[in-house]
Amino acid sequence: MIAAMAEGAERLLGVLRRRTAATLGLLMVQFLVGMAVNLYVTTPTHHAGAGSGPYLSGALASVLWSFSSGLPLLIVHVVIGILLLLSGVELVVHAVRSRRGASMVWLAAGGLTAILFAGFNGASFLKYDQNISSMLMAVGFAVAVACYAVILTLSA
């Protein structure tokens, strides 16, 4: 009975490790695509959601506009961002299920928060076209990578 429980806990920890490694890989791809968007894509200053007005509705309109923008790198960047959001939520669930302590859950939640932070600043960049938003996306990326790298280290 105890051996079966230990085996189940080890299996859950293995799932957490694999999903964390996959999320880190996806974060690296997102970073590279984001750099390509930054260097090679010019976002029009006038599109749905751009400019002043309520942040949330404008940011949502900007993100929805990105899908019809005809800018393939931007579309890929937004899609990967959505996948990262889903992956971040999944990692919190796996961290809770792994029963490896509060530190894993806090780190997974920190990674998810950093992904959300980067995403909100990405939407802000589309809405306001300010370079600080791009910088803050990079900060969110770095914090998420740090959180997930620590999870991998602690789960080894």
C-alpha positions, -999 to +999 in steps of 0.1 A: +000+000+000+027+025+010+048+014-020+018+021-043+013+055-028+050+063-032+048+051-068+018+073-075+035+104-059+066+098-081+044+095-112+027+128-104+061+144-098+073+131-132+042+146-148+050+180-131+086+178-143+077+170-179+050+196-181+074+222-166+101+214-191+076+216-220+064+250-207+100+262-205+105+251-241+074+269-251+085+301-233+118+300-253+099+297-285+076+326-274+106+347-266+122+341-301+089+348-319+084+379-297+118+392-307+110+385-344+077+405-340+096+433-323+122+435-351+102+427-382+065+435-376+051+470-377+018+471-359-005+498-373-012+526-349-049+526-359-067+493-354-096+480-334-088+487-297-059+510-303-055+543-284-071+557-254-103+545-238-111+517-213-081+493-210-098+459-208-122+464-237-095+480-258-069+454-250-094+426-258-104+443-290-066+446-299-060+409-292-090+399-312-078+423-340-044+405-340-060+373-353-074+392-384-044+414-388-028+393-415+005+395-396+016+359-392+043+364-366+019+384-345-008+358-347+017+330-338+029+352-308-006+356-295-015+319-300+016+308-281+007+333-254-027+317-250-011+282-249+013+295-222-016+307-202-033+273-203+000+256-195+006+278-165-028+269-151-021+233-157+012+236-139-005+250-108-029+220-108+000+196-112+020+213-084-010+209-061-015+173-071+022+165-066+020+171-029+056+183-028+049+212-005+037+248-007+069+259-024+060+241-056+025+256-056+038+291-050+064+287-077+038+275-102+015+303-092+044+328-096+051+314-131+014+317-140+013+353-126+043+362-146+027+348-178-004+368-171+017+399-165+035+394-198+001+388-216-015+419-201+015+440-212+014+424-247-022+435-249-012+469-236+015+471-263-011+465-290-034+491-274-010+519-266+021+511-287+045+519-259+080+504-257+077+499-219+050+473-225+075+453-246+101+456-218+075+444-192+067+414-214+103+405-212+103+409-174+073+385-172+091+360-194+122+361-172+102+357-140+083+328-154+115+311-166+130+316-131+100+301-114+098+271-137+136+265-135+134+263-097+105+238-100+127+216-122+155+219-097+134+211-067+117+182-084+149+165-095 
